[in-house]
Amino acid sequence: MKRRIGVAVLGLGWMGQAHSRSARRIPGHFPDRSYDPRLVVCADPVADRRRSALEDFGFERAVEDWRSAVEDPEVDAVWVTAPNMLHLEMIEAAAAAGKAIFSEKPIGGKPEHAVTALGHARAAGVATGVGYCYLWSPLVLHARDLIASGALGEITHYRGRFLSMYGSDPLGLLTWRFFVDQAGYGVTSDILSHSVAMARFLVGPVTEVVGMANTTIPRRPLPTGAASHYGLGAPDDPTGEVENEDFASMLCRFENGATGTFEVSRTVVGPESQNAFEVYGTKGSLIWNHERLNELQYYSVTDSPDSGYTTVYGGERFPFHGAFVPGKANSIGFEDLVTIQDHAFLEALATGTPFSPGFSEAVDVVSVQQALIDSWTSRGWQSVRDLTEVTP
Ligand SMILES: NC(=O)c1ccc[n+]([C@@H]2O[C@H](COP(=O)([O-])OP(=O)(O)OC[C@H]3O[C@@H](n4cnc5c(N)ncnc54)[C@H](O)[C@@H]3O)[C@@H](O)[C@H]2O)c1
C-alpha cells in the first residue's frame, strides 16, 4: 500500500512548474516507490498561473494566499518555489504547521536566512530538502562514487563555475533576481550556491576563501506584469538599478588540503548554462558540464595515460538513468534531475529515512558564501565559520 503524500507548491513560476510536473511524472518513472504524490494546492498571486495550476497541472485547489496552502490539513509536504526573500517566512509557517519542507535553493537571499530556517526546521522536527538538483545527475553521482573509491587518488584541485547568460543582454528585464529585497545577494545566492553545493558533495568542506564581486550591467528595463528572467525589454523602456552582484569569483582551500577556484556570472556572453566542474587527483581527473550533462570526461593515469580523456556517456548503468530511458547514451535532461531529486525526497518521507541535501547542507553552503562576502570588505582570506553551530 503506497502512502499518499499531499503536496503544496508555493509559487508556480519556472521551478514551481518543474516540481509540479515532477509530481505528475514520478509514478511513471518510479513504479516501485512507496508513496503516491497528490497535488493538493498551489499558491501564486498571478491569476493565470492559478488557472493553469488547476487546468494544466491538475491541482485540486489554487489559492492566492500561500498561508492557507501551508495550513491546508490535506498537505503533508510544502514545496517553497517563490522568489528567495519569501523563503524564510514560508518555511517558518510550514515548520510551525508541522509540514515537511522542500525549499528551492538558496533558502532566503542571505546566509542568515538559511541559518534561521534551519533553526525553525530543527525546532519543529520536520524533514527538509533543498533543490540542488544538479547533484542528482546520474553522472555526477557516478563522479562522486569514483572520487570516494579512490580512483582519482588524492584530490589536489577543484575548479567550479556556473556561467550563465540569463542576464547577458542589457535589455534583460530587471526581475526579482536583481533586487536586494526580493533576491538578497545576486549570483552568490543564485548560482554560486549550486557550485559550492557541488564542490562540497564531491570534495568535502571548504575551510577558507577569498574573492571578489562585480556588477557589470548596472541598469535594466523594468518588467510589466509577471516576467521570466529570460524575458527582454525594449530600448526605450524605463529602467531601474541592479542592486546585487552579476559576477563573483573565489579562491578556496578544502578541509582535505585541496585548493579550489570558482567563477560565477549571469552576464558573460557565450556559456549559456555552464554549471561545470573539474576535479584533479594524483591518479586521475574528471570534467563535467551541465550543458553536456550526459557526458563525463575521465582521465586515468593508469588506464589512459596516452589517450587523454575518455568520454563516458550516460546510461542505465548509472544511478537513476534507467528510470527515464534504457540502454546507453540515450540522453536525459534538466527536469529529469528535478524528478529524481523529488522522488528521492518523497521516498525518504514515505519510508522515514534521512534525506540529503537538507537545510543543514544549505547552511554549510551559505557558511562559505558568508566568508566570501566578508572577504569583499576585508579584502583578505576569511576562515569559513560553520554556521550550523550558531543555528538557534
Ligand atoms: N534548482 C534550480 O536549478 C533552480 C532554477 C531556477 C530557480 N530556482 C529557485 O527557485 C525559486 C524560484 O525561482 P523561479 O526561477 O521559479 O522564479 P519565477 O519568477 O519563475 O517564479 C516565482 C513564482 O513565485 C510567485 N510568487 C511571487 N510572490 C509570491 C507569493 N507571495 N506567494 C506565492 N507565490 C509568489 C510568482 O508569481 C512566480 O510565479 C528561487 O528561489 C530560485 O533560486 C532554482
PDBQT file of the ligand as one rigid body, heavy atoms in Angstrom, charges set to zero:
ROOT
HETATM    1  N1  LIG A 401      17.282  24.421  -8.667  1.00  0.00    +0.000 N 
HETATM    2  C1  LIG A 401      17.393  25.170  -9.735  1.00  0.00    +0.000 C 
HETATM    3  O1  LIG A 401      18.088  24.829 -10.674  1.00  0.00    +0.000 OA
HETATM    4  C2  LIG A 401      16.633  26.474  -9.781  1.00  0.00    +0.000 A 
HETATM    5  C3  LIG A 401      16.376  27.070 -11.029  1.00  0.00    +0.000 A 
HETATM    6  C4  LIG A 401      15.632  28.255 -11.036  1.00  0.00    +0.000 A 
HETATM    7  C5  LIG A 401      15.199  28.826  -9.861  1.00  0.00    +0.000 A 
HETATM    8  N2  LIG A 401      15.486  28.219  -8.668  1.00  0.00    +0.000 N 
HETATM    9  C6  LIG A 401      14.998  28.811  -7.407  1.00  0.00    +0.000 C 
HETATM   10  O2  LIG A 401      13.581  28.702  -7.396  1.00  0.00    +0.000 OA
HETATM   11  C7  LIG A 401      12.983  29.844  -6.791  1.00  0.00    +0.000 C 
HETATM   12  C8  LIG A 401      12.002  30.451  -7.775  1.00  0.00    +0.000 C 
HETATM   13  O3  LIG A 401      12.694  30.831  -8.940  1.00  0.00    +0.000 OA
HETATM   14  P1  LIG A 401      11.964  30.819 -10.379  1.00  0.00    +0.000 P 
HETATM   15  O4  LIG A 401      13.014  30.932 -11.418  1.00  0.00    +0.000 OA
HETATM   16  O5  LIG A 401      10.988  29.681 -10.435  1.00  0.00    +0.000 OA
HETATM   17  O6  LIG A 401      11.184  32.202 -10.267  1.00  0.00    +0.000 OA
HETATM   18  P2  LIG A 401       9.936  32.673 -11.139  1.00  0.00    +0.000 P 
HETATM   19  O7  LIG A 401       9.988  34.148 -11.111  1.00  0.00    +0.000 OA
HETATM   20  O8  LIG A 401       9.869  31.952 -12.443  1.00  0.00    +0.000 OA
HETATM   21  O9  LIG A 401       8.699  32.155 -10.270  1.00  0.00    +0.000 OA
HETATM   22  C9  LIG A 401       8.403  32.665  -8.997  1.00  0.00    +0.000 C 
HETATM   23  C10 LIG A 401       6.888  32.483  -8.784  1.00  0.00    +0.000 C 
HETATM   24  O10 LIG A 401       6.589  32.883  -7.437  1.00  0.00    +0.000 OA
HETATM   25  C11 LIG A 401       5.370  33.603  -7.484  1.00  0.00    +0.000 C 
HETATM   26  N3  LIG A 401       5.220  34.443  -6.304  1.00  0.00    +0.000 N 
HETATM   27  C12 LIG A 401       5.640  35.712  -6.102  1.00  0.00    +0.000 A 
HETATM   28  N4  LIG A 401       5.206  36.148  -4.904  1.00  0.00    +0.000 NA
HETATM   29  C13 LIG A 401       4.503  35.122  -4.353  1.00  0.00    +0.000 A 
HETATM   30  C14 LIG A 401       3.766  34.964  -3.142  1.00  0.00    +0.000 A 
HETATM   31  N5  LIG A 401       3.668  35.963  -2.243  1.00  0.00    +0.000 N 
HETATM   32  N6  LIG A 401       3.141  33.780  -2.901  1.00  0.00    +0.000 NA
HETATM   33  C15 LIG A 401       3.213  32.767  -3.798  1.00  0.00    +0.000 A 
HETATM   34  N7  LIG A 401       3.892  32.865  -4.965  1.00  0.00    +0.000 NA
HETATM   35  C16 LIG A 401       4.525  34.025  -5.234  1.00  0.00    +0.000 A 
HETATM   36  C17 LIG A 401       5.466  34.404  -8.786  1.00  0.00    +0.000 C 
HETATM   37  O11 LIG A 401       4.204  34.890  -9.209  1.00  0.00    +0.000 OA
HETATM   38  C18 LIG A 401       6.049  33.340  -9.716  1.00  0.00    +0.000 C 
HETATM   39  O12 LIG A 401       5.035  32.563 -10.314  1.00  0.00    +0.000 OA
HETATM   40  C19 LIG A 401      14.154  30.775  -6.426  1.00  0.00    +0.000 C 
HETATM   41  O13 LIG A 401      14.424  30.654  -5.065  1.00  0.00    +0.000 OA
HETATM   42  C20 LIG A 401      15.314  30.296  -7.262  1.00  0.00    +0.000 C 
HETATM   43  O14 LIG A 401      16.557  30.484  -6.628  1.00  0.00    +0.000 OA
HETATM   44  C21 LIG A 401      16.172  27.057  -8.617  1.00  0.00    +0.000 A 
ENDROOT
TORSDOF 0
